[in-house]
Amino acid sequence: MKKGLFIIFISFAIRSASQELYPYTEPASNMPSQSIGLKMGSMFGKGIHSNRILQRYSPEIQVGLNKKWMLHAGLTFSDMHESYFYFESARLYTKYRFLSMDEVHKHFRMAAFAAASYSRNHLDHNELSLSGDHSGVQLGIIATQLWNKFALSGSFSGVEVLNDERWQKIYPQQYAFEALNYSLSAGLLVLPVNYKDYNQTNMNIYVEILGGRNLVWKYEKYYLDMAPSVQFIFNSTSRLNLGYRFQLKSDIYRLMKSNLMVSFEYLFLNHLKKRN
């Protein structure tokens, strides 16, 4: 009985803030404590350097250590930088929620995050990213505000690329190694209009602005993208994301100016506590 009540409680807690489960960015809120999530992401787009369709797949495991800390570990496989499909990179991400101001149907939260990645790719463009493209580290901060069925979130971070070419100075005037990345994300819960039970399917719609600006660099300095998406949550434990990211403005010679995203996530609620 207690187990059933706990699952129902957690399910409603997830649904109450489902509109901040952004497909492209992380909110300041964390996943449920003592839970494990599995995610498979995929991205497809036409390459600028060639006419072929580029693809990347990103399996990931997510762990809610407690209400303040969570951890992600992921890999990427792609053919974006080469003409064949290969293991591309490994990445770790952690987030610490340090502020929570919670009210009924409303909350404001802030979190700090850090990421580190190792990529097998060589530098070949100036859009700095730790999601498969480059080796490096990232530090940032996130703020998220929820009002009833609408959630707004913003993030700001610094990226340092640590590829070998940074110290070899083979192309000292060709590549940027530092950048400021930022995002603004909005989510709206569309369905259901009224909750009857936690098995109802949720439908959320999102619009996200994703940008970056290179530092100490004379050429190819910035990009600004928009990413609308739709999300379906099933039984409060799994979700399907469908999105399309496209360039609004940029002076960077990029791998892709637009791409399609499909991802699926499954959450094992309270799994760590059960094992303990």
Secondary structure as UniProt FT lines:
FT   HELIX           2..16
FT   HELIX           18..20
FT   TURN            33..34
FT   STRAND          36..46
FT   STRAND          53..64
FT   STRAND          69..78
FT   STRAND          86..103
FT   TURN            104..105
FT   STRAND          106..119
FT   TURN            130..133
FT   STRAND          136..147
FT   TURN            148..149
FT   STRAND          150..161
FT   HELIX           165..168
FT   TURN            172..174
FT   STRAND          178..191
FT   TURN            198..199
FT   STRAND          202..214
FT   STRAND          222..234
FT   TURN            235..237
FT   STRAND          238..250
FT   STRAND          258..268
FT   TURN            269..270
FT   HELIX           271..275
//
